[in-house]
Amino acid sequence: MSITIEQIRSDFPILKKEIEGKPLVYFDNAATTQKPRQVIDSVNEYYRLHNSNVHRGVHLLSRQATISFEETRKKLAAFLNAAHDYEIIFTRGTTESVNLVAYTYGEANIHEGDEVIVSGLEHHSNLVPWQQLCFRKRAKLRVIPVLDNGELDLASYTALLNERTRLVAVNHISNTLGTINPVREITRLAHEYGAVVVIDGAQALSHGPVDVRDIDCDFYAFSAHKTYGPMGIGGLYGKEELLEKMPPFHFGGEMIETVSFEKTVFNKLPYKFEAGTPNVADAIAFGAAVDYISNLGWDTIRQQENLLLEYGTEKLLQVEGLKIIGTASHKASIISFLLDNIHFYDAGSVIDHFGIAVRTGNHCTQPLMARFGIQGTIRASFSFYNTTAEIDRLVEAINKVKELFA
């Protein structure tokens, strides 16, 4: 790397924190990534110097806030290679983005007897909205099976597709197993049957470039907080022709063009989906996160994360009694594992005492846990600011767990 790992780590203030006298090792990046000082400073600067509502004022502060707010929309459109910046809708995050599609496009286009396909890898946020839609509309929910290595069974997916398929919803990267799904091929096959494709991109946006036009997906949902940005902000990419036909999700200020007691004319894209005062500070800071990733470069990010995935996999497999769940041939830097006869919660609690943050539980993927006949796992998810030395510390902590529960 042209930039050293020490220089990268110096951008993240929280990495200097100590836990019980030990330097923090943060391996919970799939839940939320840490924030560089550039993002933190952006939030601080907005409230100190520019605090104002957007789009509604002619005074200087409002104009400044509006320009910065809309600049992030343009950055996100370029980041995703959207055709137009108005194809980017600000939401609270991936969950709200998926629900937006379910309650607007889904309610209008899914009918009794129709079929919706999801995968067995889905986070509850990209499963429950479609399940509940199918309940309401008397449609059928179909599920793409998961193979033993954590990959989707594409042969079964192809067999599921038929003339009744109206929508396919899959994640780009599994938050639990790290499996990178072939979303371009999944989309191509769905489009052969005229189905619309919704992709949960929450995990993908931080690991490598996403090109929504190359994928040709119809909707792509994402969150800032998993992409080195603030919590409480995210977005939805949607193809213009679909967004134009969809009704608003929320009603209120900003999303209207004209209002009378007799009728309301809704605003143009993207504003008809952005009712009320937006999360201006965090939207602007999301732009700072995009800048940070772009300046660091995908080559640097992928080189470090691939190194960590390979090193971590090798070291963890050397631990007797440790089993990795999910061994797909294409993975992001996420490793889920179990220790023989030691409950994942107990192991995670002990590991925490060594200053190491890992995630334990079902990771909001209970059907996936049921597929593997387990209740949960220990998940270590790596970012480009992590190091192989930190992985060594994790292995040491795991060995201490084994000694404690021997």
C-alpha positions in Angstrom: 0.0 0.0 0.0 1.2 3.5 -0.8 -0.3 4.6 2.6 0.8 2.7 5.7 -1.7 1.0 8.0 -0.4 3.2 10.8 -1.5 6.3 8.8 -4.9 4.8 8.1 -5.4 3.9 11.8 -4.5 7.4 12.8 -7.6 8.6 11.0 -9.9 6.6 13.4 -9.9 8.1 16.9 -11.7 5.2 18.5 -8.9 2.8 17.7 -6.8 4.5 20.4 -9.4 3.4 23.0 -8.4 0.8 25.6 -10.7 -1.9 27.0 -9.8 -3.1 30.5 -6.3 -1.8 29.9 -5.9 -3.4 26.5 -5.9 -1.7 23.1 -9.2 -2.0 21.4 -9.4 -4.6 18.6 -12.6 -3.9 16.7 -13.8 -6.9 14.7 -17.5 -6.0 14.5 -17.4 -4.1 11.2 -20.3 -6.0 9.7 -22.5 -4.5 12.4 -21.1 -0.9 12.0 -17.8 0.5 10.8 -15.9 3.0 12.8 -15.8 6.6 11.6 -12.7 8.5 10.4 -12.1 12.0 11.9 -13.1 13.5 8.5 -16.6 12.2 9.0 -16.7 13.2 12.7 -15.4 16.7 11.8 -18.1 17.0 9.1 -20.9 16.5 11.6 -19.3 18.9 14.1 -18.7 21.5 11.4 -22.3 21.4 10.2 -23.8 22.1 13.7 -21.2 24.7 14.5 -21.2 26.7 11.3 -24.1 25.7 9.0 -27.1 24.4 11.0 -30.2 25.1 9.0 -33.0 23.4 7.2 -32.5 22.6 3.5 -34.4 23.6 0.4 -36.7 26.0 2.2 -34.7 29.1 2.9 -33.2 31.9 0.9 -30.8 32.9 3.7 -27.1 32.0 3.5 -27.2 29.1 6.1 -30.0 27.3 4.3 -28.3 27.8 0.9 -25.0 26.4 2.3 -26.7 23.4 3.9 -28.7 22.7 0.7 -25.6 22.8 -1.5 -23.7 20.4 0.8 -26.8 18.1 1.2 -27.3 17.8 -2.5 -23.6 17.4 -3.1 -23.7 14.1 -1.2 -26.5 12.9 -3.4 -24.3 13.6 -6.4 -21.4 11.8 -4.8 -23.6 8.8 -4.0 -24.9 8.7 -7.6 -21.3 8.7 -8.9 -20.2 6.1 -6.3 -23.0 3.7 -7.5 -22.7 4.8 -11.1 -26.4 5.7 -11.2 -27.6 7.4 -14.4 -29.0 10.4 -12.5 -28.5 11.9 -9.1 -32.3 12.0 -8.6 -32.3 8.2 -8.6 -30.8 8.4 -5.1 -33.4 8.7 -2.3 -32.2 9.5 1.2 -33.6 7.2 3.9 -32.6 6.2 7.4 -30.8 3.2 6.0 -31.1 -0.1 4.3 -34.1 -1.2 6.4 -36.2 1.8 5.6 -35.1 1.6 1.9 -36.3 -2.0 1.6 -39.6 -1.1 3.4 -40.0 1.8 1.0 -40.0 -0.5 -2.0 -42.2 -3.1 -0.3 -44.9 -0.5 0.7 -44.8 1.4 -2.6 -43.8 -0.7 -5.5 -44.8 -4.0 -3.7 -48.2 -2.9 -2.7 -49.0 -1.7 -6.2 -47.6 -4.6 -8.2 -47.8 -7.8 -6.1 -51.1 -9.5 -6.3 -52.8 -12.7 -5.2 -51.0 -15.7 -6.8 -47.9 -13.8 -7.6 -44.5 -15.0 -6.3 -41.7 -13.2 -4.6 -38.2 -14.8 -4.3 -35.8 -14.2 -1.5 -32.7 -16.1 -0.5 -31.8 -18.2 2.5 -29.0 -15.8 3.3 -31.1 -12.8 3.9 -31.0 -10.4 6.9 -34.4 -10.1 8.5 -34.6 -6.6 7.0 -34.7 -8.1 3.5 -36.9 -11.0 4.4 -39.7 -9.8 6.8 -40.9 -6.9 4.6 -41.4 -9.3 1.7 -42.9 -12.1 3.9 -45.4 -9.6 5.3 -46.2 -8.3 1.8 -47.0 -11.8 0.7 -49.2 -12.3 3.7 -51.1 -9.1 2.9 -51.4 -9.8 -0.8 -51.9 -13.6 -0.7 -48.8 -14.0 -2.8 -46.2 -16.8 -2.3 -42.8 -16.4 -0.9 -40.2 -18.7 -2.5 -36.7 -19.2 -1.0 -33.4 -19.8 -2.8 -31.6 -22.6 -0.9 -28.2 -22.2 0.6 -25.5 -24.8 -0.1 -23.3 -26.3 2.6 -20.4 -23.9 1.8 -22.7 -20.9 2.3 -23.3 -20.1 -1.4 -26.7 -19.8 -3.0 -27.9 -22.8 -5.0 -28.3 -21.1 -8.4 -29.6 -24.1 -10.1 -32.5 -24.1 -7.6 -32.9 -20.4 -8.1 -33.3 -20.9 -11.9 -35.9 -23.5 -11.2 -37.9 -21.2 -8.9 -38.2 -18.5 -11.6 -41.5 -18.7 -13.6 -44.1 -16.5 -15.2 -45.6 -15.7 -11.8 -42.3 -14.3 -10.4 -42.8 -10.6 -9.8 -39.9 -9.7 -7.5 -36.5 -11.1 -6.4 -34.8 -9.7 -3.3 -31.3 -10.8 -2.4 -28.3 -9.4 -0.5 -25.1 -8.5 -2.3 -23.0 -9.8 0.5 -24.1 -12.0 3.4 -23.7 -10.1 6.7 -23.3 -13.5 8.5 -21.1 -15.6 6.2 -19.5 -13.0 4.0 -20.7 -14.8 0.8 -20.5 -12.5 -2.2 -23.5 -13.3 -4.3 -23.5 -13.1 -8.1 -26.0 -10.3 -8.2 -25.5 -9.5 -11.9 -26.4 -13.1 -12.9 -29.2 -13.2 -10.4 -30.6 -10.0 -11.9 -30.2 -11.1 -15.5 -32.1 -14.3 -14.9 -34.9 -12.5 -13.0 -35.3 -10.0 -15.8 -35.8 -12.8 -18.3 -39.2 -13.4 -16.5 -39.9 -9.7 -16.2 -39.3 -9.7 -12.4 -38.0 -6.6 -10.6 -34.8 -7.1 -8.5 -34.1 -5.5 -5.1 -30.6 -5.8 -3.7 -29.7 -5.3 -0.1 -26.3 -3.6 -0.4 -25.7 -2.9 3.3 -22.6 -5.0 3.5 -21.2 -4.5 0.0 -20.7 -0.7 -0.3 -17.7 -0.7 2.0 -15.8 -3.7 0.4 -15.6 -2.8 -3.3 -17.0 -0.8 -6.1 -20.8 -1.1 -6.8 -22.1 -0.4 -10.3 -25.8 -0.5 -10.3 -26.0 -0.1 -14.1 -23.7 -3.0 -14.7 -25.7 -5.1 -12.2 -28.8 -3.7 -13.9 -30.7 -4.1 -10.6 -34.0 -2.1 -10.2 -33.4 -1.1 -6.6 -30.3 -1.0 -4.4 -30.5 -0.3 -0.7 -27.6 0.9 1.5 -26.6 2.4 4.8 -24.0 5.0 5.8 -23.0 3.5 9.1 -21.6 0.3 7.5 -19.7 2.5 5.1 -17.6 4.6 7.5 -20.4 7.2 7.7 -22.9 8.2 10.5 -25.8 6.2 11.8 -29.3 7.1 10.9 -28.7 7.9 7.2 -28.7 5.8 4.1 -30.3 5.6 0.7 -32.1 3.8 -2.0 -31.1 3.7 -5.6 -34.0 3.1 -8.0 -34.4 3.2 -11.7 -36.1 6.4 -12.8 -38.9 4.8 -14.7 -39.9 2.8 -11.6 -39.6 5.6 -9.1 -41.7 7.9 -11.2 -44.6 5.4 -11.1 -44.3 4.6 -7.4 -46.5 6.5 -4.9 -44.8 8.3 -2.0 -43.9 6.4 1.1 -44.4 9.2 3.7 -46.5 12.3 3.5 -45.7 15.8 4.8 -43.5 18.7 4.0 -41.1 18.8 1.1 -42.6 15.9 -0.8 -45.4 18.1 -2.3 -45.6 20.4 -5.2 -49.0 22.0 -4.4 -51.6 21.3 -1.7 -55.3 22.3 -1.5 -58.1 20.8 0.5 -59.3 19.2 -2.7 -56.1 17.6 -3.9 -52.3 17.3 -3.5 -49.7 17.2 -6.3 -46.6 15.4 -5.3 -43.1 16.8 -5.8 -40.7 15.5 -8.5 -37.9 13.0 -7.9 -36.2 12.5 -5.5 -38.2 14.8 -3.2 -41.5 13.0 -3.3 -39.9 10.2 -1.2 -38.2 12.6 1.3 -41.0 13.9 3.5 -40.1 16.1 6.5 -36.9 17.5 7.7 -34.0 15.3 6.6 -31.0 14.2 8.6 -28.9 17.0 7.1 -25.8 16.7 9.2 -25.4 13.0 8.7 -26.2 13.1 5.0 -23.4 15.6 4.5 -21.1 13.5 6.6 -22.0 10.5 4.5 -20.5 12.5 1.6 -17.3 12.8 3.7 -17.3 9.1 4.1 -17.6 8.6 0.4 -14.7 11.0 -0.1 -12.6 9.1 2.4 -13.1 5.8 0.7 -12.5 7.3 -2.8 -9.3 9.0 -1.6 -8.0 5.8 0.0 -8.9 3.8 -3.1 -10.4 0.4 -3.7 -7.1 -1.3 -4.5 -5.8 -0.4 -1.0 -9.0 -1.5 0.7 -9.3 -4.8 -1.1 -5.6 -5.6 -0.8 -5.8 -5.2 3.0 -9.1 -6.9 3.5 -8.2 -9.9 1.3 -4.9 -10.2 3.3 -6.9 -10.2 6.6 -9.5 -12.7 5.3 -6.8 -15.2 4.2 -4.7 -14.7 7.3 -7.6 -14.9 9.6 -9.0 -18.0 8.0 -5.6 -19.8 8.1 -5.0 -18.9 11.8 -8.5 -19.7 13.0 -8.5 -23.1 11.3 -5.4 -24.0 13.3 -7.4 -23.7 16.5 -8.5 -27.2 17.5 -12.3 -27.6 17.8 -13.0 -24.4 15.8 -15.4 -24.7 12.8 -15.9 -21.9 10.3 -19.5 -21.6 9.0 -19.5 -20.4 5.4 -16.6 -21.2 3.1 -17.8 -19.7 -0.2 -15.3 -19.3 -2.9 -16.0 -15.6 -3.1 -16.2 -13.9 0.3 -15.9 -10.5 1.9 -13.7 -10.2 5.0 -16.2 -11.8 7.4 -15.6 -15.1 9.3 -18.3 -16.8 11.3 -17.2 -19.7 13.5 -18.1 -21.9 16.5 -16.0 -23.5 19.2 -16.9 -27.1 20.2 -19.0 -27.3 23.3 -18.7 -23.6 24.1 -21.7 -21.4 23.7 -21.0 -18.5 21.4 -22.3 -15.9 23.9 -20.0 -17.2 26.6 -17.0 -17.2 24.2 -17.8 -13.7 23.0 -18.1 -12.4 26.6 -14.7 -13.7 27.5 -13.1 -12.4 24.3 -14.5 -9.0 25.2 -12.4 -9.0 28.4 -9.3 -9.1 26.1 -10.3 -5.9 24.5 -11.6 -7.6 21.4 -15.1 -6.7 19.9 -16.7 -9.6 18.0 -20.4 -10.2 17.3 -22.2 -13.2 18.8 -25.7 -14.4 18.1 -27.9 -15.1 15.0 -26.9 -11.8 13.3 -30.5 -11.2 12.3 -30.5 -14.3 10.1 -32.4 -16.8 12.1 -33.6 -18.8 9.1 -29.9 -19.1 8.0 -29.0 -20.4 11.4 -31.8 -23.0 11.2 -30.4 -24.1 7.8 -27.1 -25.0 9.5 -28.8 -26.4 12.6 -27.3 -23.9 15.0 -28.6 -21.0 17.1 -25.8 -18.5 16.3 -22.1 -18.0 15.7 -19.2 -15.9 16.7 -18.5 -13.4 13.9 -15.2 -11.6 13.3 -15.6 -9.0 10.5 -12.5 -7.1 9.3 -11.9 -3.6 7.9 -8.9 -2.1 6.1 -7.9 -0.5 9.4 -7.4 -3.9 11.1 -4.1 -5.8 11.2 -2.8 -9.3 11.3 -1.4 -8.7 14.7 -5.0 -8.1 15.9 -6.0 -11.4 14.5 -3.2 -13.0 16.4 -4.7 -11.4 19.6 -8.1 -12.9 18.7 -6.5 -16.4 18.4 -4.8 -16.0 21.7 -8.1 -14.9 23.3 -9.9 -17.9 21.8 -7.3 -20.3 23.2 -7.8 -18.7 26.6 -11.6 -19.3 26.2 -10.8 -23.0 25.5 -8.6 -23.2 28.6 -11.3 -21.5 30.7 -14.0 -23.9 29.6 -11.9 -27.0 29.3 
